[in-house]
């Protein structure tokens, strides 16, 4: 599963919606508990930075055909 899909599913749960059916979760669902909603939103706010890191090239990737390796993460 990719990060975008995981974020979509968690966002639905955080909004009180079953992400698979689109229906509202029952009022007594654990996903509607305040602490769980806050936890889901905390994780969701961290996901964009995770997604950005996934798109970065590996540190030993060649740049423009060059074979030099980065030194301390600087190209």
C-alpha positions in Angstrom: 0.0 0.0 0.0 1.3 3.4 -0.9 1.3 6.4 1.5 -1.4 8.3 -0.5 -3.9 5.4 -0.1 -3.0 5.0 3.6 -3.6 8.7 4.1 -6.9 8.5 2.3 -8.1 5.6 4.5 -6.9 7.2 7.8 -8.5 10.6 6.8 -11.9 8.9 6.3 -11.6 7.3 9.7 -10.6 10.6 11.3 -13.6 12.2 9.8 -15.9 9.5 11.2 -16.5 7.9 7.8 -15.9 4.2 6.9 -13.4 4.8 4.0 -14.4 1.5 2.3 -18.2 2.2 2.2 -18.4 6.0 2.5 -21.0 5.6 5.3 -20.8 7.4 8.7 -19.3 5.3 11.4 -21.6 4.5 14.4 -21.5 7.2 17.1 -20.0 4.6 19.6 -17.2 3.6 17.2 -13.8 3.7 18.6 -12.8 5.9 15.7 -15.2 8.5 17.0 -13.4 8.7 20.4 -11.7 12.1 20.9 -8.3 10.6 21.7 -8.4 8.3 18.6 -9.4 11.2 16.4 -6.5 13.3 17.7 -4.1 10.4 17.1 -5.3 9.9 13.6 -4.9 13.6 12.8 -1.4 13.6 14.4 -0.4 10.7 12.1 -2.0 12.4 9.1 -0.1 15.6 9.7 3.2 13.6 9.7 2.4 11.8 6.5 3.2 14.5 4.0 6.8 14.6 5.2 7.0 10.9 4.9 5.7 11.0 1.4 8.2 13.7 0.4 11.1 11.6 1.8 9.9 8.6 -0.3 10.3 10.5 -3.5 13.9 11.5 -2.9 16.6 9.6 -4.9 18.8 7.2 -2.9 21.9 8.9 -1.5 24.1 6.9 -3.8 22.1 7.6 -7.0 24.0 9.1 -9.9 23.1 12.7 -10.9 23.1 13.6 -14.5 25.2 10.6 -15.4 27.8 11.4 -12.8 29.1 8.7 -10.6 30.1 10.8 -7.6 28.6 9.9 -4.3 27.2 12.6 -2.0 29.4 13.6 1.0 27.4 14.1 4.1 24.2 14.3 2.1 25.4 17.2 -0.1 25.7 16.7 -3.9 
